[in-house]
Structure formats: C-alpha cells, structure tokens
C-alpha cells in the first residue's frame, strides 16, 4: 500500500483534489471526481471497480469507513488533517472517507422510451435528488442543459446516492434538439396546461423540468408536445404557487411509472 500523510495545503496532490471538489471544468478535464462516504464508494465499486485513491482524515473513522478502508488497503491512501479533509467534503459532518474515481461513461439507449430533460437546474443537491428520482422511476436517460449544474460534483453525487452510476446522463445537451429527436410525447411542466393526470403516459414519454425559480424557457415549452401542470388543492392555491422542481419531477416520473405498471 502507498500511504501518504499530508499536512500542507501546498501539496500538489491536495491542490488537485481541491480543484476536483470545487471546479466542474477540472472534473471534465481530468475525467475524475470525489466520492464521499461508504455507500457511494461501494456503489461505484459494484459497477465500475476500485477507486484510484482513498482519502481519510486524521483520527478515528466510523466502523463502516474503517471496514472499507481495510478492504482497500492495497489502494493508494492519503491521510489529511481534519480541517483539510473537510475542505474536500460536500457536507458539514464528514463521513470519514473519500475516494478519487474515474467518471464512468454509461452507454446510451438507441431509442429511449422514458426520458427526463432538465433545464438550468442550479442547486447540485436538487439535481442529485432529481437524478435519484429518475433512476428509481425507471428513466432510461437524463438530458441536462448547458445551464445545469455539474452532475458529478461531490454534492450532486451525495444527492444522487448512486443514481449517476446506473443512469445515462447527457450533460450540456441542446434540449430543443433532444425534444425534436425524441420519438414519443414530450411534456413541458408549466403553471398553465393540461393536467398531468389526463395524459396517456404509457407511450414513450419525456418530461421537461425547468429552473427552480424561472421555470422553462418559452422556446423549450414551444417545442414540447404539450404543456402540462400538476393540479393542486384549490383550498391552498392562493398561498402555494407551485411545487418545487424536485417535487414536480417526482410526481411526474412516478405517475408515468404507475400508469405503466397498472
């Protein structure tokens, strides 16, 4: 095992890891990212093999993290002071183990029948949650517009809880072109439109979800097959403007799954 105990922020390896944690361009350029926590690392290993490096903090790790570290003792390991380790993690309470991994390339289906298209989603936690929903509801591919946050950031990976390892994701996609080429019905979620529950979603289906605040661009809506809305109880309509993007994604995706399964 190659083991290094690094205590300086000027160390080139630490600088590289910090760039990967903070910078989407660096992740794309290097084809690498950081995974935080035992669950994510084990999920990655089950699909793609062992990580390139293990990073641990000084002090005692959790029982689960210790077991993982011991099973990967042949992998290059770097130990950091707790404050330096915390600079690489996406959560305030560190899990005790990080892994440097190669970003996987997952084959795309030739004619997807169930797709999610996301436009300008800004929050990485939201994006990760939406990818997790897509994977759980059977989506075959997810398109992310050029304005979306990076799907491979540590925080998005934490939110996805392994979704990025099973779900084909097309980043920096031209959503208009994707909509025009999709062989099925595409539904733009808006404030005004036909009810989601009035649609036949057993056919090839793509849902288009917009930015957390601004929603979808007008041109994107115009290219979709239909504009739809998620009905809300009239008693609350005056105080609740709409569902947030993550909740809307979950409602739409699982309504499609429900219709397919019944």
Buried (B, 14 or more C-beta within 10 A) or exposed (E): EEEBEBEEEEBEBBEBBBBBBEBBEBBBEBEBBBBBBBBBBBBBBEEBEBBEBBBBBBEEBBEBBBEBBEEBEEBBBBBBBEEBBBBBBBEEEBBBBBBBBBBBEEEEEEEBBBBBBBBBBBBBBBBBBBBBBBBBBBBBBBBBBEBBBBBBBBBBBBBBBBBBBBBBBBBEBEBBEBBEEBEBBBBBBBEEBEEBEEBEBEEBBBBBBBBBEEBBBEEBBEBBBBBBBBEEEEEEEEEEEBBEBBBBBBBBBBBBBEBBEE
